[in-house]
Amino acid sequence: MPKKRCHNRDFNGAFTLIELLVVIAIIAILAAMLLPALALAKERAKRIQCVSQMKQLFIGCNLYATDSNDEFPIWGGNPSDPAHPKNVINGNWYTRYIFSGPVNQKVPQDIGLYGASASAGGQFNNFGYLFAQKLIGDGKVLFDPSFRDNSALSANQYSNPSFLSTDGSGNARSSYMFNPWVLNPGVNNLRIIQKVSQAGVRKIFIMDYLSAGNPPNLNAHYRFQGYNLTFADGSISFAKSIQAVNLVASGQPIGDNVSPPLTNILTLLQDAVR
């Protein structure tokens, strides 16, 4: 009798080259479909972590006020530096400052009169008061986790010789804006909310930094085209305002100044979550 031909693969069960190529192609297609979704999920997780950090900062501000005659952390106010009066915010970037002192030096955790460091000869401002009084641990909560290490707003910029240190300009700055509302932008730049007793209003108290031009590496939540906001009453929301995003993308707030355009952006963001 003639022998039957066997068309099955070898007895060792190995895949043929064609079968392997098909499997690889399927895996590549699945990866192409899943990776964007995984990246989006990762960014959403970082946005949630950002909310948690803002909450810690808000709690820290209120704990600080408990021992500071009801006052929140301040900007300026040191008589030795009359160019920076207490809580007069003449520049949007003022709201980010933590500490100013010697270049590339570890930020100390001792604080003296008018926010001056007793050991390093520098000056604390804003959230720096929380760090100095050890109300926010190692200070990592001052930096939005969404920023990559090469961003000017990342914690990595303040890690020489180690975190938390001043940068090459002698400053340490948070990636969050703190207490940005002023009475009359460009005319009277005194902060509206200086004490807990003034915090009943629904005004932005802590938020992601507004970087003119809206470059992706300076916008923590660029993919989502919005900003995390913590209000003076403790509530936290994600604000997505196309008008506000477009204004920032067009170059506002101009020169980082505290001005009517900045107030307009803050108002648009607040209205977006009402």
Secondary structure, DSSP 8 states (H G I E B T S, - for coil): -------S--TT----HHHHHHHHHHHHHHHHHHHHHHHHHHHHHHHHHHHHHHHHHHHHHHHHHHTTTTB---S---TT-TTS-TTB--BGGGGGEEEE-STT-B--S---GGGB-TTT--EE-TTHHHHHTTSSTTSGGGS-TTS-TTSTTSGGGG-SSSSSB--TTSEEE-SEEES--EEETTTEEEES--BGGGTTS--EEEEE---TT--GGG-TTGGGT-EEEEETTS-EEEE--HHHHHHHHTT-SGGGB-SHHHHHHHHHHHHHT-
